[in-house]
Amino acid sequence: MNSSSSLPDAKSSLEADSSVLQICGGHPLGGHVKISGAKNSALVIMAGTFLCSGDCRIRNVPLLADVARMGQVLSALGLRLNRDGDILDVDAREITTSKAPYELVTQLRASFFAIGPILARLGVAQMPLPGGCAIGARPVDLHVRGLQAMGAEVQIEHGICNAHVPGNNGRLRGAKIYLDTPSVGATETLMMAATLADGETILDNAAREPEVVDLANFCISMGAKIQGAGTSTITIVGVPKLHSTDYTIIPDRIEAGTLLIAGAITRSEILLSPVVPDHLIPVIAKLQEIGVSIIEEGKDCLRILPAKTLKAINIDTLPHPGFPTDMQAPFMALLTVAEGDSIINESVFENRLRHASELNRLGADIRVKGNTAFVRGVPMLSGAPVIGTDLRASAALVIAGLAASGTTTVQGLHHLDRGYDRLDLKLQQLGAKIIRVNEASKDADLLANNINPPASVSI
């Protein structure tokens, strides 16, 4: 099939906007939950298929609204996609246009990263400036300067980034590039571009996130020559062409961390797999500092054991291998019921504490000053209507609702569905009393009358 309609969509934005999650809190969780493929790997690896002049099979692709949007971007540029379960087949033999659709790219920041591989393969690319969650400025100047260092001419006009490589062969040139900050997006964009460039490219102060390593491994599986991914210096030697591959995406460390926190806040024992424990070192360390026990059972399985008392801690978000900014909001939900005063300093994005006011609606005691949140633990949260303001904020409110007395109603599910593969169904599977209903016809009696969610959920 050559249409993104072959990609099963997560909830459409319209459906998600008109739906809410109703959570009857105070119930323990239990059992095993399967962790889906990493969102931030899936999106950039899909962009990376532009580098291949053949077929790519990508396994462990999560069912997300953002993945569906990225599929639409690829299809609009001429790639042929077909999805079966968590397997995505991409025929990248032909790119029919170098101009990405404005209405799609402006909804999904990760789609901008395709400018690197498209430019590397075609010698020309037109990419609208990106969109995504409103969590602060994430400029593309590092991407642009890096491409310029590799010989591209780049102009930004009317919200469109126009790039082309002058000369007859249209190939980028290897270059030594220093990134002012270890930007994940810039590292990924430039690494992909360099795989088909003439000569050697060195990226200094590169991002070290596991998803960067996953992308590098994907490119290597197609014949790229990349060394140093996962360190601050990545070396890429360009090759003339990349070949077909069959590649499996890593598990989502943020989903795994979110579900570990769900276990911690509900004082529950749950089992998670597959995971890569090394990807979760800072998250596990902070959970242990709070008082929770995390046990490795095999190479890809974690068990969380509940703590009698949750202790206050301090958190500073940092680029990997520091504490991930994507875990800041879920941890804030957990710290609202910890004993004592916690401090959270958000140093990665400047506008990522808006969930604090929504957590306060549930009875939390949080004060925000600049990019710092001061969290004073309370004995219990109480259910209330709340609105998710971004992807991770929505997850934080769901987590808080699991521990709150009474019913919590979470709006803004279009954010949640962008990055979590059926989180509500996975929580149902663990025993949570959580149900998604259409806001126009929601019936609070579903939970009040103890109508349980489905006993068996296929995840």
C-alpha positions in Angstrom: 0.0 0.0 0.0 1.3 3.5 -0.7 -1.0 5.4 1.6 -0.6 6.2 5.3 -4.2 5.0 5.6 -2.6 1.6 5.9 -1.2 2.8 9.2 -3.7 2.0 12.0 -4.1 5.3 13.7 -4.2 5.8 17.4 -7.2 7.9 18.5 -7.7 10.7 16.1 -7.1 14.2 17.4 -10.8 14.8 17.1 -11.8 11.7 19.0 -9.1 12.4 21.7 -10.3 16.0 22.1 -13.8 14.8 22.7 -12.8 12.0 25.1 -11.8 12.0 28.7 -10.3 9.5 31.1 -12.2 8.8 34.2 -10.1 7.3 37.0 -11.5 6.0 40.3 -8.4 6.2 42.4 -7.1 4.4 45.5 -7.0 0.9 44.0 -3.7 -1.1 43.9 -2.2 -2.4 40.7 -0.7 -5.8 40.1 0.5 -8.1 37.3 2.7 -7.8 34.3 2.7 -5.1 31.6 4.4 -5.1 28.2 6.5 -2.0 27.3 6.1 -0.8 23.8 8.8 0.4 21.4 10.3 3.8 22.0 8.4 6.8 20.6 11.4 8.9 20.1 13.3 6.1 18.3 10.3 5.2 16.1 9.8 8.7 14.8 13.4 9.4 13.9 14.0 5.9 12.5 11.0 6.4 10.3 12.6 9.7 9.1 15.8 7.7 8.6 14.1 5.4 6.0 14.6 8.3 3.5 18.3 7.3 3.4 17.5 3.9 2.1 16.9 3.2 -1.6 15.2 -0.1 -0.9 12.8 -1.6 1.6 13.0 -1.2 5.4 11.2 -3.4 7.9 10.9 -1.7 11.3 9.7 -3.9 14.2 8.3 -2.9 17.7 6.7 0.2 16.3 4.3 1.7 19.0 0.7 2.6 18.1 0.8 6.3 18.6 -0.8 9.4 17.0 2.6 10.8 16.4 3.7 7.6 14.5 0.6 7.9 12.4 1.4 11.6 11.6 5.0 10.7 10.7 3.6 8.0 8.4 1.5 10.6 6.7 4.6 12.8 6.2 6.5 9.9 4.6 3.6 9.0 2.4 3.2 12.6 1.2 6.8 12.6 0.1 6.3 9.4 -2.0 7.3 6.5 0.3 5.0 3.5 0.4 4.0 2.2 3.9 2.3 -0.8 5.2 1.7 -1.7 8.8 0.8 -5.1 10.3 0.6 -5.0 14.1 3.9 -3.5 15.4 5.7 -4.2 12.1 6.0 -1.3 9.7 7.3 -1.9 6.1 8.6 1.1 4.2 9.4 1.1 0.5 11.8 4.1 0.2 12.9 3.4 -3.4 11.2 6.6 -4.7 10.9 10.1 -3.1 8.4 11.9 -5.4 8.9 15.4 -3.9 11.4 17.2 -1.7 8.7 19.5 -0.2 7.1 18.3 3.0 3.5 19.2 3.7 3.1 22.3 6.0 0.0 21.1 7.8 1.7 17.9 8.9 5.2 19.0 9.9 3.8 21.9 11.9 2.0 19.4 14.1 5.0 17.1 14.7 8.4 18.4 15.6 10.2 15.1 14.8 9.2 15.3 11.2 11.6 18.3 10.7 14.5 15.9 11.4 13.8 14.3 8.0 15.4 17.4 6.4 18.8 15.7 6.9 18.2 12.4 5.2 16.1 14.0 2.4 18.8 16.6 1.7 21.5 13.9 1.8 19.7 11.7 -0.7 18.2 14.3 -3.1 20.5 17.3 -2.7 17.4 19.5 -2.0 14.8 19.7 0.8 12.0 22.0 1.7 10.8 21.6 5.3 8.3 23.7 7.3 9.5 24.8 10.7 8.3 22.2 13.3 5.5 22.0 15.8 4.8 19.7 18.8 4.2 20.1 22.5 4.2 23.7 23.8 7.0 23.1 26.3 9.3 26.0 25.3 11.5 27.1 22.5 13.3 24.4 20.6 15.0 26.2 17.8 16.5 24.6 14.7 19.5 26.8 14.4 21.9 23.9 15.3 20.4 21.8 12.5 20.8 24.6 10.0 24.4 25.5 11.0 25.4 21.9 10.8 24.0 21.4 7.4 25.6 24.6 6.2 29.0 23.3 7.6 28.4 20.3 5.3 28.1 22.5 2.3 24.3 23.1 2.1 22.8 26.5 1.3 19.9 27.1 3.7 17.4 29.9 3.8 14.3 30.2 6.1 11.5 32.2 4.5 7.8 32.3 5.3 8.1 29.5 7.8 9.8 27.2 5.4 13.4 25.9 5.6 14.8 25.7 2.1 18.0 23.7 1.7 20.0 22.6 -1.3 23.5 21.4 -2.1 25.2 23.3 -4.9 27.3 21.6 -7.4 26.8 18.8 -10.0 26.8 15.8 -7.7 24.5 17.3 -5.1 26.3 15.5 -2.2 26.9 17.0 1.2 30.6 17.1 2.4 31.9 15.8 5.6 32.7 18.4 8.2 33.8 18.8 11.8 30.7 20.2 13.7 30.5 21.4 17.3 27.0 21.6 18.8 26.6 24.5 21.2 24.2 22.2 23.2 23.8 18.4 23.0 20.6 18.7 21.1 19.0 15.3 20.4 17.3 16.5 17.2 20.3 18.2 15.8 22.5 15.2 16.6 20.1 12.9 14.8 19.5 15.2 11.8 23.2 15.7 11.2 24.2 12.1 11.8 21.6 11.0 9.2 22.8 13.6 6.7 26.4 12.6 7.2 25.8 8.9 6.3 25.6 9.8 2.6 28.0 12.7 2.6 31.4 12.7 0.9 34.1 12.1 3.5 34.2 12.1 7.3 31.9 14.1 9.6 32.7 14.5 13.3 29.9 15.7 15.7 31.3 17.1 18.9 29.2 17.7 22.0 26.6 15.3 20.5 23.6 14.1 22.4 24.1 10.7 24.2 20.5 9.6 24.6 19.6 5.9 23.9 17.4 6.9 21.0 20.4 8.5 19.3 22.2 5.1 19.7 19.2 3.3 18.3 19.1 5.5 15.2 22.8 5.0 14.7 22.4 1.2 15.0 19.5 1.4 12.5 21.7 3.3 10.0 24.6 0.9 10.6 22.2 -2.0 9.8 21.7 -0.3 6.4 25.5 -0.1 5.8 26.3 3.3 7.3 29.7 3.8 9.0 29.1 5.3 12.4 31.3 5.2 15.5 30.9 6.7 18.9 27.1 6.9 19.2 26.3 7.2 22.9 29.4 9.3 23.6 29.8 13.0 23.1 31.8 12.5 19.8 30.3 10.7 16.9 32.2 10.0 13.7 30.5 9.2 10.5 32.2 8.2 7.2 29.8 8.7 4.3 29.0 5.9 1.9 27.5 6.2 -1.6 24.3 4.2 -0.8 22.4 2.5 2.0 20.7 -0.9 1.6 17.5 -2.6 3.0 17.2 -3.6 6.6 15.1 -5.4 9.2 15.4 -3.6 12.5 13.8 -3.7 15.9 13.3 -0.6 17.9 14.4 -0.4 21.6 11.7 -0.4 24.4 10.4 3.0 25.5 12.3 4.0 28.6 9.9 6.9 29.3 6.8 4.6 29.2 8.7 2.1 31.5 9.5 4.9 33.9 5.9 6.2 33.9 4.6 2.7 34.8 7.2 2.3 37.5 5.9 5.5 39.0 2.3 4.3 38.7 3.4 1.3 40.8 5.1 3.5 43.3 2.3 6.0 43.8 -0.3 3.2 44.2 2.0 1.2 46.6 1.8 -1.7 44.2 4.0 -4.5 43.0 4.1 -4.8 39.2 6.4 -6.4 36.6 7.6 -4.6 33.4 9.2 -6.0 30.3 10.9 -5.7 27.9 13.1 -2.9 29.2 16.8 -2.0 29.0 17.7 -1.3 32.7 20.8 0.7 31.6 18.4 3.2 29.9 16.6 3.7 33.3 19.6 4.3 35.6 18.7 7.8 36.7 15.0 7.0 37.0 15.7 3.8 39.1 18.2 5.8 41.3 15.6 8.4 42.1 12.9 5.8 42.8 15.2 4.1 45.2 16.0 7.4 46.9 12.3 7.9 47.4 12.2 4.5 49.1 10.9 2.2 46.4 12.7 -1.1 45.6 13.4 -2.0 42.0 14.6 -5.6 41.2 16.1 -6.8 37.9 14.6 -10.1 37.0 16.5 -11.2 33.9 18.2 -9.0 31.4 15.0 -7.2 30.3 12.5 -7.3 33.2 12.0 -5.1 36.2 9.9 -5.6 39.3 8.8 -2.7 41.5 8.2 -3.4 45.2 6.1 -0.8 47.1 7.5 1.4 49.9 5.7 1.9 53.2 6.8 5.6 53.2 7.7 7.8 50.2 10.5 10.3 51.0 10.9 13.8 49.5 13.9 14.2 47.1 15.4 16.8 44.8 15.5 16.5 41.0 17.5 18.4 38.4 16.7 17.5 34.8 19.7 17.2 32.5 20.6 15.8 29.1 21.4 12.0 29.1 22.9 10.4 31.2 21.3 12.9 33.6 17.7 12.8 34.8 15.4 12.9 31.8 13.2 15.9 31.4 10.4 13.6 30.0 10.2 12.0 33.5 9.9 15.3 35.4 6.1 15.6 35.3 5.4 12.0 36.3 7.9 12.3 39.2 6.2 15.5 40.3 3.0 13.6 40.6 4.7 11.0 42.8 6.3 13.6 45.0 3.0 15.3 45.8 2.3 12.4 48.2 5.9 12.0 49.5 6.7 13.0 53.1 8.5 16.3 53.3 9.6 19.0 50.8 10.9 18.2 47.4 12.5 20.6 44.8 12.4 20.0 41.1 14.6 22.2 38.8 13.7 22.0 35.1 16.8 23.0 33.3 16.1 21.5 29.8 12.9 23.4 28.8 11.8 26.7 30.1 8.0 26.1 30.0 7.5 22.7 31.3 6.0 23.1 34.8 2.4 24.0 33.8 1.1 20.6 35.2 1.9 22.0 38.7 -1.3 24.0 38.7 -3.4 21.0 37.5 -1.9 18.8 40.2 -2.8 21.5 42.7 -6.4 21.0 41.6 -6.1 17.5 43.0 -5.0 18.8 46.4 -1.2 18.9 45.8 0.8 21.6 47.4 3.2 22.9 44.7 4.7 26.4 44.3 6.5 27.3 41.1 9.1 30.0 40.8 10.7 30.3 37.3 11.8 26.9 36.3 11.8 25.5 39.8 8.9 23.7 41.5 8.7 23.4 45.3 6.6 20.3 46.2 5.3 19.8 49.8 3.9 16.4 50.2 0.3 15.9 51.3 -1.3 12.9 52.9 -3.7 12.3 50.1 -4.9 13.7 46.7 -8.6 14.0 45.9 -10.2 13.5 42.5 -11.1 16.5 40.4 -11.4 17.5 36.7 -8.0 18.3 35.2 -6.5 19.1 31.8 -3.3 17.8 30.3 -1.2 20.6 28.8 1.4 18.5 27.1 2.3 14.8 26.6 4.1 14.1 29.9 1.9 16.4 31.9 -1.1 14.3 30.8 0.7 11.2 32.0 1.4 12.9 35.3 -2.3 13.6 35.8 -3.2 10.1 35.1 -0.7 8.8 37.6 -2.0 11.3 40.2 -5.5 10.2 39.5 -4.6 6.6 40.3 -3.7 7.6 43.9 -6.4 10.2 44.4 -9.6 9.5 46.4 -12.8 9.7 44.3 -12.9 10.2 40.6 -10.4 12.2 38.5 -11.4 13.3 35.0 -8.5 13.9 32.7 -9.0 16.0 29.5 -6.5 16.7 26.7 -6.0 13.1 25.6 -4.7 14.2 22.2 -1.5 14.9 24.1 -1.4 11.5 25.9 -2.1 9.6 22.7 0.8 11.3 20.9 3.3 9.4 23.1 1.8 6.6 25.1 0.7 3.3 23.4 -2.8 2.7 24.9 -1.7 3.7 28.4 -5.2 3.5 29.7 -5.6 -0.1 28.5 -2.3 -1.1 30.0 -3.4 0.3 33.4 -6.7 -1.5 33.1 -4.8 -4.7 32.6 -3.0 -4.0 35.8 -6.2 -3.5 37.7 -6.7 0.2 37.6 -10.3 1.5 37.5 -9.8 3.8 34.5 -12.0 4.1 31.4 -12.0 6.3 28.3 -15.4 7.9 27.5 -16.7 10.4 25.1 -17.1 13.7 27.0 -20.4 14.4 25.4 -22.0 11.3 26.7 -19.8 10.4 29.7 -21.5 8.6 32.5 -20.0 8.9 35.9 -21.9 5.9 37.1 -19.6 3.7 35.2 -17.1 4.0 38.0 -19.4 4.9 40.8 -21.3 1.6 40.3 -18.0 -0.4 40.3 -18.4 -1.5 36.7 -15.0 -3.0 36.0 -13.0 -2.5 32.8 -12.6 -5.4 30.5 -11.1 -8.4 32.1 -8.9 -9.2 29.2 -7.1 -6.6 27.1 -5.0 -7.4 24.1 -1.9 -5.2 24.4 
